[in-house]
Amino acid sequence: MNSNNQSSDDEDNKKEEEPETPISEEQRKMKKILLEKKTSVIKQLIEGLSHRNSDIEASLNSVAVLTELIEIDSTFELFFAKDAAFIS
């Protein structure tokens, strides 16, 4: 029974050690564009929470979307990149 646990641990370690498949130049460009668009959307959502925004429905929608996005790790990292520049 102990050997089964060890073999599954070994398999997990092998999966983690496998290098990622290299991506093409076009894929790198697309990844950069998507990150820029994601950053832009997050900025707009945060601006929707501003006290200057009189549209309560838009503010509530922004809260809901931002809450969902924070649950995704990569988006969470964006919020706190550059000393939380989005938030402050």
DSSP file (Angstrom, degrees, kcal/mol; ACC not computed):
  #  RESIDUE AA STRUCTURE BP1 BP2  ACC     N-H-->O    O-->H-N    N-H-->O    O-->H-N    TCO  KAPPA ALPHA  PHI   PSI    X-CA   Y-CA   Z-CA
    1    1 A M     >        0   0    0      0, 0.0     4,-1.5     0, 0.0     3,-0.1   0.000 360.0 360.0 360.0 -39.3    0.0    0.0    0.0
    2    2 A N  H  >  +     0   0    0      1,-0.2     4,-2.0     2,-0.2     5,-0.1   0.856 360.0  56.7 -66.5 -35.6    2.8    2.3    0.8
    3    3 A S  H  > S+     0   0    0      1,-0.2     4,-2.4     2,-0.2    -1,-0.2   0.830 103.1  55.4 -66.7 -31.2    4.5    1.6   -2.6
    4    4 A N  H  > S+     0   0    0      2,-0.2     4,-2.2     1,-0.2    -1,-0.2   0.913 108.2  47.6 -66.1 -42.3    1.3    2.7   -4.4
    5    5 A N  H  X S+     0   0    0     -4,-1.5     4,-2.0     1,-0.2    -2,-0.2   0.898 112.2  50.3 -63.8 -39.6    1.4    6.0   -2.6
    6    6 A Q  H  X S+     0   0    0     -4,-2.0     4,-2.4     1,-0.2    -2,-0.2   0.912 109.5  49.9 -66.8 -41.8    5.0    6.4   -3.5
    7    7 A S  H  X S+     0   0    0     -4,-2.4     4,-2.2     1,-0.2    -1,-0.2   0.889 110.7  49.4 -65.6 -37.8    4.5    5.6   -7.2
    8    8 A S  H  X S+     0   0    0     -4,-2.2     4,-2.1     2,-0.2    -1,-0.2   0.871 110.8  50.9 -68.7 -34.2    1.6    8.1   -7.4
    9    9 A D  H  X S+     0   0    0     -4,-2.0     4,-2.3     2,-0.2    -2,-0.2   0.901 109.4  51.1 -65.5 -40.4    3.9   10.7   -5.8
   10   10 A D  H  X S+     0   0    0     -4,-2.4     4,-2.1     1,-0.2    -2,-0.2   0.897 109.6  50.1 -63.1 -40.4    6.6    9.9   -8.3
   11   11 A E  H  X S+     0   0    0     -4,-2.2     4,-2.0     2,-0.2    -1,-0.2   0.903 109.6  50.9 -64.7 -41.2    4.1   10.3  -11.2
   12   12 A D  H  X S+     0   0    0     -4,-2.1     4,-1.8     1,-0.2    -2,-0.2   0.911 109.9  50.1 -61.9 -42.7    3.0   13.7   -9.8
   13   13 A N  H  X S+     0   0    0     -4,-2.3     4,-1.7     1,-0.2    -1,-0.2   0.884 108.7  52.2 -64.1 -38.5    6.7   14.8   -9.6
   14   14 A K  H  X S+     0   0    0     -4,-2.1     4,-1.2     1,-0.2    -1,-0.2   0.891 107.6  52.2 -64.5 -39.2    7.3   13.7  -13.2
   15   15 A K  H  < S+     0   0    0     -4,-2.0     3,-0.3     1,-0.2    -1,-0.2   0.894 110.5  48.1 -63.5 -39.4    4.3   15.8  -14.4
   16   16 A E  H  < S+     0   0    0     -4,-1.8    -1,-0.2     1,-0.2    -2,-0.2   0.816 110.5  51.8 -70.5 -30.3    5.6   18.8  -12.6
   17   17 A E  H  < S+     0   0    0     -4,-1.7    -1,-0.2    -5,-0.2    -2,-0.2   0.677  82.0 106.5 -82.0 -18.1    9.1   18.4  -14.0
   18   18 A E  S  < S-     0   0    0     -4,-1.2     2,-0.0    -3,-0.3    -3,-0.0  -0.430  74.6-122.3 -65.2 128.7    8.0   18.1  -17.6
   19   19 A P        -     0   0    0      0, 0.0     2,-0.1     0, 0.0    -1,-0.1  -0.357  28.5-102.5 -70.9 153.3    8.9   21.3  -19.5
   20   20 A E        -     0   0    0      1,-0.1     3,-0.1    -2,-0.0     0, 0.0  -0.403  41.6 -97.8 -71.4 151.6    6.1   23.3  -21.2
   21   21 A T        -     0   0    0      1,-0.1    -1,-0.1    -2,-0.1     0, 0.0  -0.533  46.9-108.0 -68.1 131.0    5.8   22.9  -24.9
   22   22 A P        -     0   0    0      0, 0.0     2,-0.3     0, 0.0    -1,-0.1  -0.308  34.2-136.8 -61.8 144.6    7.6   25.9  -26.5
   23   23 A I        -     0   0    0      1,-0.1    -3,-0.0    -3,-0.1     2,-0.0  -0.740  15.1-113.2-105.1 153.9    5.2   28.4  -28.0
   24   24 A S     >  -     0   0    0     -2,-0.3     4,-2.1     1,-0.1     5,-0.1  -0.224  30.4-104.6 -77.6 169.8    5.5   30.1  -31.4
   25   25 A E  H  > S+     0   0    0      1,-0.2     4,-2.3     2,-0.2     5,-0.2   0.886 122.7  53.0 -62.4 -39.7    6.1   33.8  -31.9
   26   26 A E  H  > S+     0   0    0      1,-0.2     4,-2.5     2,-0.2    -1,-0.2   0.896 108.3  50.3 -62.8 -39.8    2.5   34.3  -33.0
   27   27 A Q  H  > S+     0   0    0      2,-0.2     4,-2.6     1,-0.2    -2,-0.2   0.886 109.1  51.5 -66.3 -38.3    1.3   32.6  -29.8
   28   28 A R  H  X S+     0   0    0     -4,-2.1     4,-2.2     2,-0.2    -2,-0.2   0.921 110.5  48.9 -62.6 -43.0    3.6   34.9  -27.7
   29   29 A K  H  X S+     0   0    0     -4,-2.3     4,-2.5     2,-0.2    -2,-0.2   0.923 112.4  47.9 -62.0 -44.4    2.1   37.9  -29.4
   30   30 A M  H  X S+     0   0    0     -4,-2.5     4,-2.8     1,-0.2    -2,-0.2   0.902 110.2  52.0 -64.2 -40.6   -1.5   36.6  -28.8
   31   31 A K  H  X S+     0   0    0     -4,-2.6     4,-2.1     1,-0.2    -1,-0.2   0.903 110.7  48.4 -61.6 -40.8   -0.7   35.9  -25.2
   32   32 A K  H  X S+     0   0    0     -4,-2.2     4,-2.3     2,-0.2    -2,-0.2   0.914 111.6  49.4 -65.1 -43.6    0.6   39.5  -24.8
   33   33 A I  H  X S+     0   0    0     -4,-2.5     4,-2.5     1,-0.2    -2,-0.2   0.918 110.9  49.9 -62.0 -44.1   -2.5   41.0  -26.5
   34   34 A L  H  X S+     0   0    0     -4,-2.8     4,-2.5     1,-0.2    -1,-0.2   0.893 110.1  50.3 -63.2 -39.6   -4.8   38.9  -24.2
   35   35 A L  H  X S+     0   0    0     -4,-2.1     4,-2.4     2,-0.2    -1,-0.2   0.907 110.8  49.6 -64.9 -41.0   -2.9   40.1  -21.1
   36   36 A E  H  X S+     0   0    0     -4,-2.3     4,-2.3     2,-0.2    -2,-0.2   0.915 112.6  47.0 -62.9 -43.2   -3.2   43.7  -22.2
   37   37 A K  H  X S+     0   0    0     -4,-2.5     4,-2.5     2,-0.2    -2,-0.2   0.902 111.6  50.8 -65.7 -40.7   -6.9   43.3  -22.9
   38   38 A K  H  X S+     0   0    0     -4,-2.5     4,-2.3     1,-0.2    -2,-0.2   0.914 110.6  49.5 -62.4 -42.6   -7.4   41.6  -19.5
   39   39 A T  H  X S+     0   0    0     -4,-2.4     4,-2.2     1,-0.2    -2,-0.2   0.910 110.6  50.4 -62.3 -42.7   -5.5   44.4  -17.8
   40   40 A S  H  X S+     0   0    0     -4,-2.3     4,-2.2     1,-0.2    -2,-0.2   0.916 110.1  49.3 -62.0 -44.6   -7.7   47.0  -19.6
   41   41 A V  H  X S+     0   0    0     -4,-2.5     4,-2.4     1,-0.2    -1,-0.2   0.909 110.2  50.9 -62.3 -42.8  -10.9   45.3  -18.6
   42   42 A I  H  X S+     0   0    0     -4,-2.3     4,-2.4     1,-0.2    -1,-0.2   0.916 108.9  51.3 -63.0 -42.1   -9.8   45.1  -15.0
   43   43 A K  H  X S+     0   0    0     -4,-2.2     4,-2.4     1,-0.2    -1,-0.2   0.925 110.7  48.8 -59.5 -44.2   -9.0   48.8  -14.9
   44   44 A Q  H  X S+     0   0    0     -4,-2.2     4,-1.4     1,-0.2    -1,-0.2   0.889 110.7  50.4 -64.2 -39.2  -12.4   49.6  -16.3
   45   45 A L  H  < S+     0   0    0     -4,-2.4     4,-0.4     2,-0.2    -1,-0.2   0.908 111.0  48.4 -65.4 -40.9  -14.1   47.4  -13.8
   46   46 A I  H >< S+     0   0    0     -4,-2.4     3,-1.4     1,-0.2     4,-0.2   0.892 108.2  54.2 -66.8 -38.6  -12.2   49.1  -10.9
   47   47 A E  H >< S+     0   0    0     -4,-2.4     3,-1.5     1,-0.3    -1,-0.2   0.822  99.4  64.0 -63.3 -29.0  -13.1   52.5  -12.3
   48   48 A G  T 3< S+     0   0    0     -4,-1.4    -1,-0.3     1,-0.3    -2,-0.2   0.662  96.9  57.2 -66.9 -15.7  -16.7   51.4  -12.2
   49   49 A L  T <  S+     0   0    0     -3,-1.4    -1,-0.3    -4,-0.4    -2,-0.2   0.473  82.0 122.7 -91.5  -2.7  -16.4   51.2   -8.4
   50   50 A S  S X  S-     0   0    0     -3,-1.5     3,-1.4    -4,-0.2    -3,-0.0  -0.172  72.7-124.4 -61.3 150.2  -15.4   54.8   -8.1
   51   51 A H  T 3  S+     0   0    0      1,-0.3    -1,-0.1     3,-0.0    -3,-0.0   0.697 111.3  65.8 -67.4 -17.8  -17.4   57.1   -5.9
   52   52 A R  T 3  S+     0   0    0     -5,-0.1     2,-0.6     2,-0.0    -1,-0.3   0.641  80.3  94.6 -76.9 -14.5  -17.7   59.3   -9.0
   53   53 A N    <   -     0   0    0     -3,-1.4     6,-0.0    -6,-0.2    -5,-0.0  -0.690  51.6-176.9 -82.4 118.6  -19.8   56.6  -10.7
   54   54 A S        +     0   0    0     -2,-0.6     2,-1.1     1,-0.1    -1,-0.1   0.512  56.6  98.1 -92.8  -4.9  -23.5   57.3  -10.1
   55   55 A D     >  -     0   0    0      1,-0.2     4,-1.8    -7,-0.1     5,-0.1  -0.715  50.5-176.3 -87.8  98.3  -24.7   54.1  -11.8
   56   56 A I  H  > S+     0   0    0     -2,-1.1     4,-2.5     1,-0.2     5,-0.2   0.869  81.2  55.8 -64.7 -37.6  -25.3   51.7   -8.9
   57   57 A E  H  > S+     0   0    0      1,-0.2     4,-2.3     2,-0.2    -1,-0.2   0.914 107.6  48.9 -62.3 -42.1  -26.2   48.9  -11.2
   58   58 A A  H  > S+     0   0    0      1,-0.2     4,-2.4     2,-0.2    -1,-0.2   0.885 111.0  51.3 -64.1 -38.2  -22.8   49.2  -13.1
   59   59 A S  H  X S+     0   0    0     -4,-1.8     4,-2.3     2,-0.2    -2,-0.2   0.916 110.1  48.1 -64.9 -43.1  -21.0   49.3   -9.7
   60   60 A L  H  X S+     0   0    0     -4,-2.5     4,-2.2     2,-0.2    -2,-0.2   0.890 111.5  50.4 -65.7 -38.6  -22.8   46.1   -8.6
   61   61 A N  H  X S+     0   0    0     -4,-2.3     4,-2.6     2,-0.2     5,-0.2   0.910 109.3  51.7 -64.1 -41.2  -21.9   44.4  -11.9
   62   62 A S  H  X S+     0   0    0     -4,-2.4     4,-2.8     1,-0.2     5,-0.2   0.910 108.8  50.8 -61.1 -42.3  -18.3   45.4  -11.5
   63   63 A V  H  X S+     0   0    0     -4,-2.3     4,-2.3     2,-0.2    -1,-0.2   0.928 111.3  48.0 -61.1 -45.3  -18.2   44.0   -8.0
   64   64 A A  H  X S+     0   0    0     -4,-2.2     4,-1.9     2,-0.2    -2,-0.2   0.927 114.8  44.4 -63.3 -45.6  -19.7   40.7   -9.2
   65   65 A V  H  X S+     0   0    0     -4,-2.6     4,-2.4     1,-0.2    -2,-0.2   0.928 113.9  49.4 -67.0 -44.4  -17.2   40.4  -12.1
   66   66 A L  H  X S+     0   0    0     -4,-2.8     4,-2.4    -5,-0.2    -1,-0.2   0.879 108.3  54.4 -62.9 -37.3  -14.2   41.4  -10.0
   67   67 A T  H  X S+     0   0    0     -4,-2.3     4,-1.0    -5,-0.2    -1,-0.2   0.922 110.4  46.1 -61.7 -44.0  -15.2   38.9   -7.4
   68   68 A E  H  < S+     0   0    0     -4,-1.9     3,-0.4     1,-0.2     4,-0.4   0.906 112.7  50.6 -64.4 -41.3  -15.2   36.1  -10.0
   69   69 A L  H >< S+     0   0    0     -4,-2.4     3,-1.5     1,-0.2     7,-0.3   0.864 103.3  58.3 -67.0 -36.0  -11.9   37.2  -11.5
   70   70 A I  H 3< S+     0   0    0     -4,-2.4    -1,-0.2     1,-0.3     6,-0.2   0.814  95.7  64.8 -64.7 -28.3  -10.2   37.3   -8.1
   71   71 A E  T 3< S+     0   0    0     -4,-1.0     2,-0.6    -3,-0.4    -1,-0.3   0.687  88.2  80.5 -68.5 -16.0  -11.0   33.7   -7.6
   72   72 A I  S X> S-     0   0    0     -3,-1.5     4,-2.2    -4,-0.4     3,-0.5  -0.830  80.9-142.1 -92.4 123.3   -8.7   33.0  -10.6
   73   73 A D  H 3> S+     0   0    0     -2,-0.6     4,-2.1     1,-0.2     5,-0.2   0.869  96.0  53.5 -55.7 -44.4   -5.1   33.0   -9.5
   74   74 A S  H 3> S+     0   0    0      1,-0.2     4,-1.2     2,-0.2    -1,-0.2   0.875 111.1  46.8 -63.7 -36.0   -3.6   34.6  -12.5
   75   75 A T  H <> S+     0   0    0     -3,-0.5     4,-1.7    -6,-0.3    -1,-0.2   0.889 107.2  57.2 -71.1 -38.4   -6.0   37.5  -12.2
   76   76 A F  H  X S+     0   0    0     -4,-2.2     4,-1.3    -7,-0.3    -2,-0.2   0.895 103.8  53.9 -57.1 -40.6   -5.4   37.8   -8.5
   77   77 A E  H  < S+     0   0    0     -4,-2.1     4,-0.4     1,-0.2    -1,-0.2   0.866 104.3  55.4 -63.1 -36.2   -1.7   38.3   -9.4
   78   78 A L  H >< S+     0   0    0     -4,-1.2     3,-0.9     1,-0.2     8,-0.3   0.880 102.5  56.5 -63.7 -38.0   -2.6   41.2  -11.7
   79   79 A F  H 3< S+     0   0    0     -4,-1.7     8,-0.5     1,-0.2     7,-0.5   0.874 115.4  36.4 -60.8 -36.9   -4.4   43.0   -9.0
   80   80 A F  T >< S+     0   0    0     -4,-1.3     3,-0.6    -3,-0.1     4,-0.5   0.286  88.4 119.1-105.8  10.9   -1.4   43.0   -6.8
   81   81 A A  T <> S+     0   0    0     -3,-0.9     4,-1.4    -4,-0.4     5,-0.4  -0.439  77.7  18.6 -70.7 150.8    1.3   43.5   -9.4
   82   82 A K  T 34 S-     0   0    0      1,-0.2     3,-0.4     2,-0.2    -1,-0.2   0.922 142.0 -52.2  53.4  50.8    3.5   46.6   -9.1
   83   83 A D  T <4 S-     0   0    0     -3,-0.6    -1,-0.2     1,-0.2    -2,-0.2   0.870 102.6 -58.9  55.2  43.2    2.5   47.1   -5.4
   84   84 A A  T  > S+     0   0    0     -4,-0.5     4,-2.2    -3,-0.2     3,-0.5   0.883  78.6 166.7  58.5  44.4   -1.2   46.9   -6.1
   85   85 A A  T  < S+     0   0    0     -4,-1.4    -3,-0.1    -3,-0.4    -5,-0.1   0.817  70.7  57.7 -60.4 -32.6   -1.2   49.9   -8.5
   86   86 A F  T  4 S+     0   0    0     -7,-0.5    -1,-0.2    -5,-0.4    -6,-0.1   0.900 112.0  40.2 -62.8 -39.5   -4.7   49.0   -9.8
   87   87 A I  T  4        0   0    0     -8,-0.5    -2,-0.2    -3,-0.5    -1,-0.2   0.859 360.0 360.0 -83.0 -37.3   -6.2   49.3   -6.3
   88   88 A S     <        0   0    0     -4,-2.2    -1,-0.2    -5,-0.1    -2,-0.2   0.480 360.0 360.0 -86.9 360.0   -4.4   52.3   -4.9
